[in-house]
């Protein structure tokens, strides 16, 4: 895909840099110069109290250890009471090319293409692009070789125009924490950059991923979208911890319902499509729904080694042949080394999953 910058050029109002509080009108010009872009200043006592409450809430969030609580709408996404400034309202691609850019307290239109180091997206509503992407992308696309140490925190990712080519967050070298992601095809897509380092370097913690959008047509699959909460396709150094992932599906505009009704594809998919996985830890997540909650597939490689431990699994998977469900599904027993497999539990009772059918852990072969 050819990405481009397409911004209006408003006359900037007075703006303080290094401190940084700027008007929405000045925000566009600052986004590509590495400065912090924030929403409007708070003037009234009411707004000041609101800001204090928001700060306390953020402090409470960051003080909690991922995996010690179940993320939900109240503990993820934009912090309640935040006043957001509208940003890039044309809805065209927002390409970040300057290092150290911070986007904060904004209502951002357009798919964000991160092509820089140390970019931060914080406490913002991400509404995605207004058009139909010609190729697979995401509301936050971090697939470029320039991406290093991207942080997406406390943001609500909910595209105005769901599309089969529009995921929530996609790429490498990023940390996603306490985000509320819905309405996308996949919630997150994780993989190292093809042709680059084998390291993916991704952390996904304390997010709430749910209500993925199904389309009965797709550029990637003849049978429609395969919606996954978090899809890992390759790379090293990946940590998925303390998230709530509900792999349920809503029907996209113009689409017929999917073959599995309200169930999407997979909650967490560990599949070696792009490269071999290494140092992958999936722990203390709450996962339910879909056709499978956690799927482990050696893919095009002879074996796979991952850590999947202490996760809490729901019982609401799709029932194949009206009886068979797959909370944890391992494609090839002999090709798979799964550390911590027997520490995973049922969310409702706390009982350990068993490898005896139909007690939670199943193998294709």
ABEGO torsion letter per residue (X at the ends): XBBBBBBBBBBBBBBBBGOBBBBAAAAAAAAAAGBBBBBBBBABAAAAAAAAAAAAAAAAAAABBBGABBBBAAABEBBBGBBBBBBGAAGBBBBBABBGBBBBGBBBBEBBBBBBBGBBBBGBBBAEBABBBABBBBABBAABAABBGBBBBGBBBBBABBBAABBABBEBGBBBBGBBBBGBABABBBBBBBGBBABAGBBBBGBBBBGBBBBABBAABAAEBBBBABBBAEEBGBBBBGBBBBBBBBBBBGBBBBAAEABBBBABBBBBAABBBBGBBBBGBBBBEEABABBBBAEABABBBBBBBGBBBBAABBBBGGABBBABBBABAAABBBBGAAABBBAAAGBBBBABOBAGBBBAX
